[in-house]
Amino acid sequence: QVQLVESGGGLVQPGGSLRLSCAASGSSVGIAAMGWYRQAPGKQREWVASISSSGGSTNYADSVKGRFTISRDNAKNTVHLQMNSLKSEDTAVYYCYLNGRVSTYWGQGTQVTVSS
């Protein structure tokens, strides 16, 4: 069984930065692709970024490209999302996910609010 725990969310002013972390536990987390989704109030869940099992390949939604950076530390079974130049439209609950061999696992989510 895989468990994912996000942290690092909070309230930040427009133009500010936050760093989200996702700690994974369970079998085979080090060989699984991982990433982030987000869901704003009243909207569908939106894919944000993903990273390959080795960390050598990353992908981003157009809406965050150039502002967000995803990285991972397989020694610590942790994935990070560095978010810079935050905008009000980035306000959402951010969810970490892991693509397991037979299932996709999700964290409980962490709230990010961008507001002055």
Secondary structure, 3 states (H helix, E strand, C coil): CCEEEEECCEEECCCCCEEEEEEEECCCHHHCCEEEEEECCCCCCEEEEEECCCCCCEEECCCCCCCEEEEEECCCCEEEEEECCCCHHHCEEEEEEEECCCCEEECCCEEEEECC
